[in-house]
C-alpha cells in the first residue's frame, strides 16, 4: 500500500489524492497533505 510521505499513514490507492513529483506518482490522504508536500518537497522527499 502507498504511504503518505507527509503524515506517514498507509492509504488505499483508489481513495488517495495523487501528485506527480520527479516522475514518481505520490499518494496523499488529503489535499492538505498534498499542499504541504508541494510547498516544501525537499523536506518530505526522503519519505517517498
Ligand atoms: Zn496525510
PDB file of the backbone (N, CA, C, O) and the ligand in Angstrom, with CONECT records:
HET     ZN  A 101       1
ATOM      1  N   UNK A   1       0.838  -1.205   0.000  1.00  0.00           N
ATOM      2  CA  UNK A   1       0.000   0.000   0.000  1.00  0.00           C
ATOM      3  C   UNK A   1       0.868   1.247   0.000  1.00  0.00           C
ATOM      4  O   UNK A   1       1.906   1.277   0.661  1.00  0.00           O
ATOM      5  N   UNK A   2       0.457   2.280  -0.734  1.00  0.00           N
ATOM      6  CA  UNK A   2       1.241   3.525  -0.716  1.00  0.00           C
ATOM      7  C   UNK A   2       1.135   4.217   0.642  1.00  0.00           C
ATOM      8  O   UNK A   2       0.144   4.076   1.358  1.00  0.00           O
ATOM      9  N   UNK A   3       2.178   4.965   0.971  1.00  0.00           N
ATOM     10  CA  UNK A   3       2.218   5.690   2.240  1.00  0.00           C
ATOM     11  C   UNK A   3       2.287   7.192   1.952  1.00  0.00           C
ATOM     12  O   UNK A   3       3.065   7.640   1.109  1.00  0.00           O
ATOM     13  N   UNK A   4       1.485   7.934   2.645  1.00  0.00           N
ATOM     14  CA  UNK A   4       1.518   9.395   2.556  1.00  0.00           C
ATOM     15  C   UNK A   4       2.858   9.885   3.101  1.00  0.00           C
ATOM     16  O   UNK A   4       3.154   9.664   4.275  1.00  0.00           O
ATOM     17  N   UNK A   5       3.691  10.559   2.261  1.00  0.00           N
ATOM     18  CA  UNK A   5       5.023  10.960   2.731  1.00  0.00           C
ATOM     19  C   UNK A   5       4.985  12.070   3.783  1.00  0.00           C
ATOM     20  O   UNK A   5       5.974  12.290   4.482  1.00  0.00           O
ATOM     21  N   UNK A   6       3.872  12.759   3.902  1.00  0.00           N
ATOM     22  CA  UNK A   6       3.783  13.858   4.873  1.00  0.00           C
ATOM     23  C   UNK A   6       3.363  13.339   6.247  1.00  0.00           C
ATOM     24  O   UNK A   6       4.066  13.571   7.230  1.00  0.00           O
ATOM     25  N   UNK A   7       2.250  12.653   6.329  1.00  0.00           N
ATOM     26  CA  UNK A   7       1.760  12.221   7.644  1.00  0.00           C
ATOM     27  C   UNK A   7       2.071  10.757   7.935  1.00  0.00           C
ATOM     28  O   UNK A   7       1.899  10.307   9.068  1.00  0.00           O
ATOM     29  N   UNK A   8       2.529  10.003   6.926  1.00  0.00           N
ATOM     30  CA  UNK A   8       3.020   8.657   7.170  1.00  0.00           C
ATOM     31  C   UNK A   8       1.978   7.564   7.276  1.00  0.00           C
ATOM     32  O   UNK A   8       2.313   6.438   7.646  1.00  0.00           O
ATOM     33  N   UNK A   9       0.731   7.854   6.966  1.00  0.00           N
ATOM     34  CA  UNK A   9      -0.278   6.793   7.061  1.00  0.00           C
ATOM     35  C   UNK A   9      -0.383   6.013   5.754  1.00  0.00           C
ATOM     36  O   UNK A   9      -0.117   6.535   4.672  1.00  0.00           O
ATOM     37  N   UNK A  10      -0.776   4.760   5.886  1.00  0.00           N
ATOM     38  CA  UNK A  10      -0.991   3.918   4.710  1.00  0.00           C
ATOM     39  C   UNK A  10      -2.328   4.262   4.083  1.00  0.00           C
ATOM     40  O   UNK A  10      -3.304   4.555   4.773  1.00  0.00           O
ATOM     41  N   UNK A  11      -2.350   4.219   2.746  1.00  0.00           N
ATOM     42  CA  UNK A  11      -3.536   4.654   2.019  1.00  0.00           C
ATOM     43  C   UNK A  11      -4.047   3.589   1.076  1.00  0.00           C
ATOM     44  O   UNK A  11      -3.287   2.771   0.557  1.00  0.00           O
ATOM     45  N   UNK A  12      -5.355   3.616   0.864  1.00  0.00           N
ATOM     46  CA  UNK A  12      -5.926   2.842  -0.227  1.00  0.00           C
ATOM     47  C   UNK A  12      -5.741   3.680  -1.491  1.00  0.00           C
ATOM     48  O   UNK A  12      -6.205   4.817  -1.577  1.00  0.00           O
ATOM     49  N   UNK A  13      -5.055   3.091  -2.464  1.00  0.00           N
ATOM     50  CA  UNK A  13      -4.676   3.829  -3.669  1.00  0.00           C
ATOM     51  C   UNK A  13      -5.854   4.527  -4.344  1.00  0.00           C
ATOM     52  O   UNK A  13      -5.724   5.651  -4.828  1.00  0.00           O
ATOM     53  N   UNK A  14      -6.999   3.858  -4.372  1.00  0.00           N
ATOM     54  CA  UNK A  14      -8.152   4.414  -5.093  1.00  0.00           C
ATOM     55  C   UNK A  14      -8.792   5.597  -4.365  1.00  0.00           C
ATOM     56  O   UNK A  14      -9.572   6.343  -4.957  1.00  0.00           O
ATOM     57  N   UNK A  15      -8.465   5.768  -3.085  1.00  0.00           N
ATOM     58  CA  UNK A  15      -9.043   6.884  -2.326  1.00  0.00           C
ATOM     59  C   UNK A  15      -8.065   8.035  -2.134  1.00  0.00           C
ATOM     60  O   UNK A  15      -8.436   9.099  -1.639  1.00  0.00           O
ATOM     61  N   UNK A  16      -6.819   7.819  -2.528  1.00  0.00           N
ATOM     62  CA  UNK A  16      -5.788   8.811  -2.251  1.00  0.00           C
ATOM     63  C   UNK A  16      -5.815   9.969  -3.247  1.00  0.00           C
ATOM     64  O   UNK A  16      -6.318   9.852  -4.364  1.00  0.00           O
ATOM     65  N   UNK A  17      -5.253  11.087  -2.797  1.00  0.00           N
ATOM     66  CA  UNK A  17      -5.027  12.248  -3.658  1.00  0.00           C
ATOM     67  C   UNK A  17      -3.639  12.058  -4.265  1.00  0.00           C
ATOM     68  O   UNK A  17      -2.688  11.765  -3.540  1.00  0.00           O
ATOM     69  N   UNK A  18      -3.508  12.216  -5.571  1.00  0.00           N
ATOM     70  CA  UNK A  18      -2.216  11.945  -6.201  1.00  0.00           C
ATOM     71  C   UNK A  18      -1.520  13.227  -6.648  1.00  0.00           C
ATOM     72  O   UNK A  18      -2.139  14.268  -6.868  1.00  0.00           O
ATOM     73  N   UNK A  19      -0.202  13.096  -6.769  1.00  0.00           N
ATOM     74  CA  UNK A  19       0.614  14.199  -7.246  1.00  0.00           C
ATOM     75  C   UNK A  19       1.859  13.595  -7.877  1.00  0.00           C
ATOM     76  O   UNK A  19       2.411  12.619  -7.368  1.00  0.00           O
ATOM     77  N   UNK A  20       2.304  14.187  -9.002  1.00  0.00           N
ATOM     78  CA  UNK A  20       3.499  13.665  -9.627  1.00  0.00           C
ATOM     79  C   UNK A  20       4.698  14.523  -9.285  1.00  0.00           C
ATOM     80  O   UNK A  20       4.664  15.745  -9.427  1.00  0.00           O
ATOM     81  N   UNK A  21       5.771  13.864  -8.827  1.00  0.00           N
ATOM     82  CA  UNK A  21       6.980  14.579  -8.430  1.00  0.00           C
ATOM     83  C   UNK A  21       8.192  13.824  -8.965  1.00  0.00           C
ATOM     84  O   UNK A  21       8.374  12.644  -8.667  1.00  0.00           O
ATOM     85  N   UNK A  22       9.013  14.501  -9.748  1.00  0.00           N
ATOM     86  CA  UNK A  22      10.201  13.895 -10.369  1.00  0.00           C
ATOM     87  C   UNK A  22       9.868  12.564 -11.025  1.00  0.00           C
ATOM     88  O   UNK A  22      10.601  11.586 -10.883  1.00  0.00           O
ATOM     89  N   UNK A  23       8.756  12.540 -11.742  1.00  0.00           N
ATOM     90  CA  UNK A  23       8.362  11.352 -12.487  1.00  0.00           C
ATOM     91  C   UNK A  23       7.768  10.231 -11.650  1.00  0.00           C
ATOM     92  O   UNK A  23       7.480   9.151 -12.165  1.00  0.00           O
ATOM     93  N   UNK A  24       7.585  10.486 -10.363  1.00  0.00           N
ATOM     94  CA  UNK A  24       7.053   9.461  -9.471  1.00  0.00           C
ATOM     95  C   UNK A  24       5.655   9.873  -9.020  1.00  0.00           C
ATOM     96  O   UNK A  24       5.410  11.034  -8.693  1.00  0.00           O
ATOM     97  N   UNK A  25       4.760   8.921  -9.008  1.00  0.00           N
ATOM     98  CA  UNK A  25       3.408   9.206  -8.568  1.00  0.00           C
ATOM     99  C   UNK A  25       3.323   9.048  -7.049  1.00  0.00           C
ATOM    100  O   UNK A  25       3.650   7.999  -6.493  1.00  0.00           O
ATOM    101  N   UNK A  26       2.880  10.102  -6.408  1.00  0.00           N
ATOM    102  CA  UNK A  26       2.786  10.085  -4.943  1.00  0.00           C
ATOM    103  C   UNK A  26       1.323  10.066  -4.524  1.00  0.00           C
ATOM    104  O   UNK A  26       0.441  10.516  -5.255  1.00  0.00           O
ATOM    105  N   UNK A  27       1.093   9.536  -3.339  1.00  0.00           N
ATOM    106  CA  UNK A  27      -0.274   9.430  -2.826  1.00  0.00           C
ATOM    107  C   UNK A  27      -0.379  10.125  -1.482  1.00  0.00           C
ATOM    108  O   UNK A  27       0.488   9.985  -0.619  1.00  0.00           O
ATOM    109  N   UNK A  28      -1.449  10.869  -1.325  1.00  0.00           N
ATOM    110  CA  UNK A  28      -1.681  11.606  -0.080  1.00  0.00           C
ATOM    111  C   UNK A  28      -3.066  11.304   0.451  1.00  0.00           C
ATOM    112  O   UNK A  28      -3.980  10.959  -0.298  1.00  0.00           O
ATOM    113  N   UNK A  29      -3.203  11.443   1.777  1.00  0.00           N
ATOM    114  CA  UNK A  29      -4.504  11.160   2.398  1.00  0.00           C
ATOM    115  C   UNK A  29      -5.527  12.237   2.089  1.00  0.00           C
ATOM    116  O   UNK A  29      -6.730  11.976   2.065  1.00  0.00           O
ATOM    117  N   UNK A  30      -5.042  13.452   1.852  1.00  0.00           N
ATOM    118  CA  UNK A  30      -5.959  14.567   1.619  1.00  0.00           C
ATOM    119  C   UNK A  30      -5.229  15.674   0.874  1.00  0.00           C
ATOM    120  O   UNK A  30      -4.007  15.651   0.731  1.00  0.00           O
ATOM    121  N   UNK A  31      -6.002  16.640   0.407  1.00  0.00           N
ATOM    122  CA  UNK A  31      -5.408  17.742  -0.333  1.00  0.00           C
ATOM    123  C   UNK A  31      -4.506  18.587   0.563  1.00  0.00           C
ATOM    124  O   UNK A  31      -3.568  19.221   0.079  1.00  0.00           O
ATOM    125  N   UNK A  32      -4.783  18.597   1.854  1.00  0.00           N
ATOM    126  CA  UNK A  32      -3.946  19.340   2.799  1.00  0.00           C
ATOM    127  C   UNK A  32      -2.523  18.819   2.800  1.00  0.00           C
ATOM    128  O   UNK A  32      -1.575  19.599   2.705  1.00  0.00           O
ATOM    129  N   UNK A  33      -2.362  17.499   2.908  1.00  0.00           N
ATOM    130  CA  UNK A  33      -1.021  16.904   2.883  1.00  0.00           C
ATOM    131  C   UNK A  33      -0.351  17.136   1.533  1.00  0.00           C
ATOM    132  O   UNK A  33       0.854  17.375   1.465  1.00  0.00           O
ATOM    133  N   UNK A  34      -1.125  17.066   0.475  1.00  0.00           N
ATOM    134  CA  UNK A  34      -0.581  17.300  -0.863  1.00  0.00           C
ATOM    135  C   UNK A  34      -0.010  18.717  -0.954  1.00  0.00           C
ATOM    136  O   UNK A  34       1.085  18.915  -1.481  1.00  0.00           O
ATOM    137  N   UNK A  35      -0.743  19.687  -0.446  1.00  0.00           N
ATOM    138  CA  UNK A  35      -0.279  21.076  -0.482  1.00  0.00           C
ATOM    139  C   UNK A  35       0.971  21.260   0.359  1.00  0.00           C
ATOM    140  O   UNK A  35       1.875  22.000  -0.028  1.00  0.00           O
ATOM    141  N   UNK A  36       1.030  20.598   1.495  1.00  0.00           N
ATOM    142  CA  UNK A  36       2.207  20.685   2.364  1.00  0.00           C
ATOM    143  C   UNK A  36       3.431  20.149   1.619  1.00  0.00           C
ATOM    144  O   UNK A  36       4.510  20.738   1.675  1.00  0.00           O
ATOM    145  N   UNK A  37       3.249  19.021   0.920  1.00  0.00           N
ATOM    146  CA  UNK A  37       4.355  18.448   0.150  1.00  0.00           C
ATOM    147  C   UNK A  37       4.813  19.403  -0.945  1.00  0.00           C
ATOM    148  O   UNK A  37       6.010  19.635  -1.112  1.00  0.00           O
ATOM    149  N   UNK A  38       3.866  19.953  -1.686  1.00  0.00           N
ATOM    150  CA  UNK A  38       4.193  20.809  -2.827  1.00  0.00           C
ATOM    151  C   UNK A  38       4.934  22.068  -2.368  1.00  0.00           C
ATOM    152  O   UNK A  38       5.789  22.588  -3.086  1.00  0.00           O
ATOM    153  N   UNK A  39       4.607  22.546  -1.187  1.00  0.00           N
ATOM    154  CA  UNK A  39       5.259  23.741  -0.659  1.00  0.00           C
ATOM    155  C   UNK A  39       6.745  23.484  -0.367  1.00  0.00           C
ATOM    156  O   UNK A  39       7.593  24.331  -0.647  1.00  0.00           O
ATOM    157  N   UNK A  40       7.048  22.315   0.194  1.00  0.00           N
ATOM    158  CA  UNK A  40       8.448  22.011   0.542  1.00  0.00           C
ATOM    159  C   UNK A  40       8.790  20.566   0.192  1.00  0.00           C
ATOM    160  O   UNK A  40       8.998  19.740   1.081  1.00  0.00           O
ATOM    161  N   UNK A  41       8.848  20.263  -1.106  1.00  0.00           N
ATOM    162  CA  UNK A  41       9.084  18.862  -1.494  1.00  0.00           C
ATOM    163  C   UNK A  41      10.398  18.299  -0.978  1.00  0.00           C
ATOM    164  O   UNK A  41      10.487  17.105  -0.692  1.00  0.00           O
ATOM    165  N   UNK A  42      11.423  19.141  -0.854  1.00  0.00           N
ATOM    166  CA  UNK A  42      12.725  18.635  -0.401  1.00  0.00           C
ATOM    167  C   UNK A  42      12.667  18.135   1.035  1.00  0.00           C
ATOM    168  O   UNK A  42      13.388  17.213   1.415  1.00  0.00           O
ATOM    169  N   UNK A  43      11.809  18.749   1.816  1.00  0.00           N
ATOM    170  CA  UNK A  43      11.674  18.342   3.208  1.00  0.00           C
ATOM    171  C   UNK A  43      11.055  16.945   3.317  1.00  0.00           C
ATOM    172  O   UNK A  43      11.376  16.191   4.236  1.00  0.00           O
ATOM    173  N   UNK A  44      10.177  16.607   2.389  1.00  0.00           N
ATOM    174  CA  UNK A  44       9.390  15.377   2.506  1.00  0.00           C
ATOM    175  C   UNK A  44       9.861  14.248   1.612  1.00  0.00           C
ATOM    176  O   UNK A  44       9.484  13.093   1.814  1.00  0.00           O
ATOM    177  N   UNK A  45      10.703  14.579   0.601  1.00  0.00           N
ATOM    178  CA  UNK A  45      11.011  13.531  -0.385  1.00  0.00           C
ATOM    179  C   UNK A  45      11.785  12.361   0.200  1.00  0.00           C
ATOM    180  O   UNK A  45      11.798  11.276  -0.382  1.00  0.00           O
ATOM    181  N   UNK A  46      12.421  12.563   1.328  1.00  0.00           N
ATOM    182  CA  UNK A  46      13.098  11.436   1.984  1.00  0.00           C
ATOM    183  C   UNK A  46      12.115  10.346   2.419  1.00  0.00           C
ATOM    184  O   UNK A  46      12.504   9.198   2.634  1.00  0.00           O
ATOM    185  N   UNK A  47      10.862  10.712   2.542  1.00  0.00           N
ATOM    186  CA  UNK A  47       9.840   9.748   2.968  1.00  0.00           C
ATOM    187  C   UNK A  47       9.192   9.002   1.803  1.00  0.00           C
ATOM    188  O   UNK A  47       8.368   8.111   2.007  1.00  0.00           O
ATOM    189  N   UNK A  48       9.572   9.375   0.580  1.00  0.00           N
ATOM    190  CA  UNK A  48       8.949   8.732  -0.584  1.00  0.00           C
ATOM    191  C   UNK A  48       9.396   7.274  -0.672  1.00  0.00           C
ATOM    192  O   UNK A  48       8.984   6.555  -1.582  1.00  0.00           O
TER     193      UNK A  48
HETATM  194 ZN    ZN A 101      -1.670  12.798   5.041  1.00  0.00          ZN
END
